[in-house]
Amino acid sequence: MSIVTIAPSHAKVGAPPKQIVSRDCGPDGCEIDWLASPRHEADLDIANFTAFAMEKGWGDGLPLVPPTETRVRTFLSLNNRYPDEVIALLPPMRAECTVEKIVISAVMAGAPPESLPLLIAAVEAVAEPDFELYGMNATTASVAPALFINGPIRDRLGIPYKHGCFGGAASAAAAIGRALRLIMRNVAGQVVGVTSQSTFGSPARVTGLVVGEWEERSPWAPLAERRAGIKGDAVTTFGGMGTMNILDTTSQRAAEFLEMIGKSAAYAGTNGFSPAVPFCEVLIAINPICAQIIGREMPNIEDVQEVLWKNASLPADWFEHLHRGQLEDQGRIRSDGRVYLTPEPKDVVVMVCGGTGGLHAAVVHSFGTSLTQTRAIL
């Protein structure tokens, strides 16, 4: 990652950012420069800088904001983190991801300074061994880390959780997701066709997927509270393979909606049914209208997960005989003759979000061996 030094322009220059102050220099502190990235001369024009960054291998194809020293320092000055702090080692290159590198990526992506705590928590979460970021970054699948946000930070950052929350709502979510993707590209070392063998990829490998939960309309506790006991600002990271929409304008009762959603999630070619994948999770987003209907009859989220789990299964004879033989050898065909998308009901991750204009649900399948992680945003 590199900070770009731009030749002075005739444009009006804003107020200089506050200098980083070390707390190790006495009660008054002292000014110190910990920015470690090399400087490069480049053109301030966004189009020219984007072309320059693409030549250097830093770009993703979309316009980039030049990460000038002033922009990086200003971003840091609005947050109480030291730039040389190592947040995680990111595979496949096992590279150190510092606060400085996160900030540079966020500046280039156009993410607001207020998003730094979220990005730091997200990096910490995806770096957890159980998240299996190495496999996610290198796999042939189209997977990318999806971020699901709880707490007041949703509104402070404008993270969408109502209409168009999975894409289309004008917000900072795409820039925040893109910042994480630039970190994967430029810090972790995910290079298409080299360290990444993703056959098709997906739009989420450019802008990510950043969605809030509409907690106020959920009949159940917020996702982060249910998963990790975290009340308030939190991020849940999920290894998502893209989104599937489900429409059900016919059902009227909880069990009917859940049957339709569960059966729709279970298609034979998803990674969760592959003999090559030992286990899998699935995330199901339920719109507030459906959630209200379901919650009246099923106030316990565990009951919801169990009904979804039972329906998200297929009879063994649906599978081609070679697949069926491998699944049988692995003990995945249950006594009822069915194969289940996830090992247990708890592996069905449920949240509430989306608009109120229609009875839709959304399914985000996992690529397999990545286990969902939840972290507080501090």
WOMO-V747874 format. One record per helix or strand of 2 or more residues. SS is the DSSP state (~ for helix, > for strand). FROM is the first residue (numbers start at 1). TO is the last residue. Records with the same first field share a line. If there is no record, write none. Layout:
# WOMO-V747874
SS->FROM-TO ; FROM-TO
This chain:
# WOMO-V747874
>->3-6 ; 21-22 ; 30-31 ; 39-42 ; 86-90 ; 95-98 ; 144-150 ; 209-212 ; 234-247 ; 282-286 ; 313-315 ; 338-340 ; 348-352 ; 360-366 ; 373-376
~->46-56 ; 69-77 ; 99-109 ; 113-126 ; 129-131 ; 133-138 ; 153-157 ; 173-188 ; 204-207 ; 215-217 ; 223-228 ; 254-265 ; 271-273 ; 288-297 ; 301-311 ; 316-318 ; 321-329 ; 345-347
